[in-house]
């Protein structure tokens, strides 16, 4: 098979950062301007903000319990900080600029080092106020994969980093930043959809009967997607970095908010089937498909000799997380999401009446280490919200408060006029953000923080 740019990209995405383990030297993440072909020709190349000249940035891959060690070099014109979403890491490395660290100024650098405690799929993305939304929209992000000691065996693994881009006719990133319409509305949604930096659909080649692990990241700035499967029967084995017992998604559809990750496994057809794949499907989420229901994002081309059948797909929840959260002993707090009309774009959204980017307001609450916490997110707006809690894994509670879903999350989707309640064990000391993963909203008031002592 000839070597194509897509094949090279796919190969690079699966390359572990073994060099740092051998030498003790950090992996360099050089944030700098660059030009890449996002839209199909003849649309010109797009001026982007890249990491090491690529978008998405390099995939960082380590084994569970190893250190992630990177050197961030900022050759952009704005201060930057990188947040490692979903990782239960030391607070000082969380990347919450102004709260846990100072941002890295233009021309500066910073060494980032932390232990990866849990296996799973994570990502790194900007988190410095007020620039994070623009930096993300211009291409500053990448995947972090932590391989577990007991990961279920597979024949092939593929990564799918899904993003959307708002470009003008010359292929340029369309501004302005911040855009009041994005801030006050659903956020920045673009018409060009890419998978791994290439215009969708992306084609992956695998053998008949291959057991595949597909790691999916919704790297869109604001798009909520319903991801459907054609010709496949996927089992979810991980959500937001945390493993779970395998389950079949309802209606073969995954509701995916910005920043969410899903690990799914399936066996490809052995014979007589059309090319299966992943599509955008309308699932009732506002802004989910942008009117592109049925659009193909990923196609699996099945070639070669069939592989022998495997046994059942086995996975389990992370034993490092508590099997039970004592809700009766929890600190309980509701957070009401509202929007201020005709306000400053950076003071548009509020939590409990306060517009903040987190670090500029007093702590929402303080708890001792080991305290159970339940939070209710009450959305009093007409726009779907996605809320992320830094540094902790969340249980999504049943509406009657009589149990929780059988998986962990780091973010939740809160529908218009709806309420979602979560619980977690505050076992990670430090100061932690609670913010929208729609960064246009996070940069315009939809953020706060809490402290674990």
N, C-alpha and C positions, 0 to 999 in steps of 0.2 A: 504494500500500500504506500503511495507517495506521501512524503512528509509535507503537511500543510501548516499554515499559521495556526489554524484551529487546533491541530494535533499538538503543535508545540506548546500552545497555551494550556491545553488540557494536561500535558505532561508536567509543565511548570507548576500548575496548581496543586499537584500531588507531591511535590518535592519537599521532604522534611528539612528542617534547619539543623542538619546533623553537624555542620561545621562548628557551631558554637559549643556543642557538647565535647568535641574533640579538642578544641583550642582554648576554650574559656573566653573567647572574644565575642562581643555582641554582634548580632545581626543588625546591619545598618538599614534604617528606614529613612531615606532621603526624600523629603517633601519638596518638590520643585515643579515648575511649569513644564508642560510638554504638549505634544500634538499627537493625537491618535485618530484612527478611522473608526468612529462610532457608527454613523449612519452609512448605509451602503453607498458606493460610488454611483453617480458622479458628485454626490454631496461632498464638499471638501472636508479635510480633516478638522477635528475640533480641538481648540485650545483648552487644555484641562490642567488641573493641579494633580500631579501624579505622585506615586510613591515608588522610587527607584525607576521612574520612567514608565510605569505601567498602571493601568486601572482595570480591575481592582488591584490593590497593592499585593505584595508577596504574601503567599499563604505561609503562615508560621505554623510549624507542626512539631510537637514534642510529645513525649510519653507522660502519662500520669505520674505526678510526683517530681517531675523535672522542672527546672527553671526556664521560664521565658526571659530572655536577656536580649534587649534591643537597644540601639542607640538612635534616638530620634534627632534628626538634623533638619532644621527649619530653613529652607530656602524659598519660602513664600513671603508675601508682603504683610501677613497678618500673624499675630500670636496664635499658637496652636497648643492643644493638649489632646491626648488620645485616651478615650475611655474604652475599657475592655469589657464589653457588655456580657453579663451573665456569669463572669468569673468571680468566684468567692475568694478574692485576693486580699492582700494587705491594703489597708485604707490609703496609705501614702502613695500607692501606685494606681489608684482608681482613675485618675485623670480628670477629676472634677476641679477645673481651674478656679481658683479663688477660694476653694473650700479645703481641698487636700493638698494643693500644690500651686505654685505660680505657673502661668503658661510659659511656653518656650517662645521667646521673642524672635522676630526675624533675624536670621544670621546665627541664632543660638543652637544649642544642642542639649540633650538630656539623656542619661542612661536610665532605662526602665528595667527593673528586674523583680520578678515575683515567681512563686511556686504555683504550678497548675495543679490544684488539688483534685479536680473532678474530670473524668473523661467526657468528651462531647465536642459539639460544634459551637464556636463563639466567633465574635468579630470585634475588630477595633475600628473606632470612628471618632470624629472630632467632638470635643466637649468644652470648648472655650467660648464664653459669652463675650461679645454678641455675634461671633463669626461662625459658629459651628454649622448653622444651616447652609450658609454659602459654601463652606469648605466641603461639606458632604456632597452638595449638589454639583460641585466641580470635580469630584472624584477621589476625595481623601478617605479611604477605608480599605479594609482587607479582612481576610479570614484568619482565625486561629483554631487549629484542630488539636485536641488532646486525645491521644490514643490510649484506650483503657487496657487494663490487664486481662479483662474478661469480655472484650468486645465480641459480639457474635461473628463467626467466620463468614467471609464473602468471597466470591470469585472476582468481582470487579467493583470499584468504587468510583463515583463521579461526584463532582461538586457543581452546584448551580447557584451562582450569585446573580440574582435577578435585580435589575435596576431599571428605572425609567428616566428619560432625559427630555428636557424642554429646550429644543434648538430652534434657531431661526433658519431661514432658507439658505444661508451661507454656512450652516453647520456650527454656528457659534452658540455657546450657552446663553440663553435668553435671560436677561435681568428684568427688573432691578433686584438688588439685595439690600435690605429686606423689601419684599413686594407686599404692599398693604393688602392686596387681594388674597395672596397666599396666607398671610398672617391671620386675617379675619375669617378666611374660609377654611376649606378642608386641607390646605397646605399645597405644596408644590407638586403637581402631577404632570408628567411629560408624556408625549405621544410616542416617542421612540423607546421601545423596550429592548433591553440587551440581556444576554446571559453570558456571564464571564467576559464582559466587555465587548461582545460581538452582537450585532443585530439578531434578534430572535427570528426563527427558531435555531437552537443549537442542536447538532446531531452528535450522539454518542454511539460508538460501535461496540457491540458485545456479542458473545457467542450464544447460540440457542441454549436455553435452559440455565443460563448464568444467574447466579444469585447476586443481586446488585444492592449496594448501599448507596443511596442518593442523599447527599447533604444539601439542603436548600436553605439559602439565606435570602430574605426579603430585604434588599439594600435600598429600596426606594425611599425617597424623602418623605412621602406621605401616602402613597397608594396602598390601600387595603385590598388584598387579592384573595379570591377564592380559587385555589389551585385544584384542578380536577385531573383524573387519571383515565386514560383511554387504553383498553387492552391490557391492563395491569390490575393486580389485586395487592395493593401495598399494605404493609403493616408499619405503623409508627413505632419506632424503637427509641426515640429521643426527641425532646422538645426543649428549646432554649438552652441546649447544652446538657440537660439532665436526662439520663436514661430512664426508661419506663418499661413496664411489661408490655409486650407487643399487643396492639389493638388495631382493628380496621377502622379507618376514619368514616364517620357518618356520611352516607351518600358518596363515598369515594372522593371527598372534598376536604381540603385543609383551609380553614380561614386564617389568613396570614397578614398580620400588621407589620408596619415598618420595624425592622430590626429583629423580627422573629426568625427562629431557625427550627427546621424539622428534619429529623433523620428518619428516612423510610427505607424499608427493605422489601424486595420482591424477587420472584423468580421470573425471568423472561420466558415468553412462549418458546416451545421447542420446535414447533412446525405449524405451517398452515395459517399463520396469523399475519394481519397487516402490521405495519410498523407502529408499535405502541408509543405512548408519549404522555406529556404533561401539558395541560391546556389552562387558559384562563376561563373560569366559569363564573357566571353570575350567581352569587350566593346571598344576596340581600345586604351586603356590606356597602355602605355609601362610599363611592370612589373606588370600588373594588376592581372593576374591569375597564372602566372608562369607555363603555360601549363596545368593547372588543370581545364579547362573549364567544368562546370557542376558538380563540386564537391559540395556535400551537406555540408553546415555548420550548419544549424539548422533544426530540424524536429519537427513539432507540432503533438503530439499524442493526439487524440481527444477521450475522455472517459467521461462517466457519463451521467447524465440527461441534455437534451438541456436547454439552457437559453432562456428566452423570447427575441424577437427582440428589438433593441434599435432604437432610432431616428437617424437623420443625425449626422455625426461627425462634431462638430463645434470647431473652433479654430480661433484665431485672432493674428495679429502682436502685438508685445510688445508696448503698448501705451507710454512707457517711452522713446522710440526712436523717432527721428524726422520723421514726415510723408514725409517731403520734405527736400532735401539737395540742397542748392542754388549753383548749379554748376558754374553759371556765376561769382560768387564771390570767387571761390575756388582757393587755392594755388595749382598749377599744377606742377608735377614733374614726370619724367620718370626714372625708375631704370632698367638698362641694366644688364642682367645676362650673365656672360661669364666664361669660364674655361681656366686656364693657364696650358699649357702642361709642363710636366716634372718638376713640381714645388714641393716645400715642401708640404707634405700631409695636413698640417694645413694652407697652403696658396694656395689652389687650385682654389677656386671659388671667383668671384669678383662681386660686385655691383658697377656700374659706375666706374669700374677700380680699386676698393679698396677691398682687402681681409681683413676681420675683423671678430671678434666674437662679435662686437657691442661696448662693453665698451672701447676697446682700440683705437677707432677712434673718431674724432670729430663728432658732431651731423650732420646728413644728412640735417636736416632743423629744424627751430624753428618757432612756430606759437603761436599766442595768443589764449587763451581759447575761444571756440566758433567759430573758423575759419573753414570753409569747406576745405577739402583737397581731391584732386584726385591724385592717383598714377597709373602710367602705368608700369606694369612688362613686360619687353621685354626679351624673352628667346632666346638668340643667340647660344644656345647649342643644341645638339642632344638628350638631356635627359629631360624628363618631370620633372618640378620643382613644389614644393608646398610651398607657401609663406604665413606666418602668421604675422599679425599685432597685437601686444599686446595692451590690455586695451581698445579696441574700436570695435564696430560692423561695418561691411563693407557692402556697396551696390556694387554688381557686375554690372558695366555699360555695356550697349549695345555698340556694336562696333562703331556705328555711333554717340555715345554720345548723343542719343536722349531719354534716359531713363535708367531704371535699372531693374534687376530681382526682382520679388515680394517676396524676402526673404533676410535675413541677413546672412553674413558669418563672421568667424574670420580668414579664410585661403582660398586661391584660388589655383587651379591647373592651371599651365601655360604650355601648350604643347610645344614640341620642335619647335623652329622657330616661336612661336606664341607670341601674346601680349594679356594680360588681364588687364583691367583698373577697378579700384575700387574707391569708394568715401566714405568718412566718415566725421562726424562732430567731430573735435578735442575738445571734451568737458570734457576730463578727464586729469587734470593737472599732470605733471611729465615727467619722461624720459622713453620712451617706445621703446622696441626692434621691429625691423622688421627682421624676420629670416626664414630660411627654416625649415619646419617641418620634413624633412629628416635630422635627427640630424647629420649624417655623413657629410652632406654638411654644416650645420650650424656651426659645430665645425671646418670647414676647409675654412672659409672665407665668407660664404653666410649669412651675418648678418650686420645690421647697426642699427641706432637708431635716434629718433627724440624727440623733447621736446615741451611740451605744457605748456605755461606760464600762 
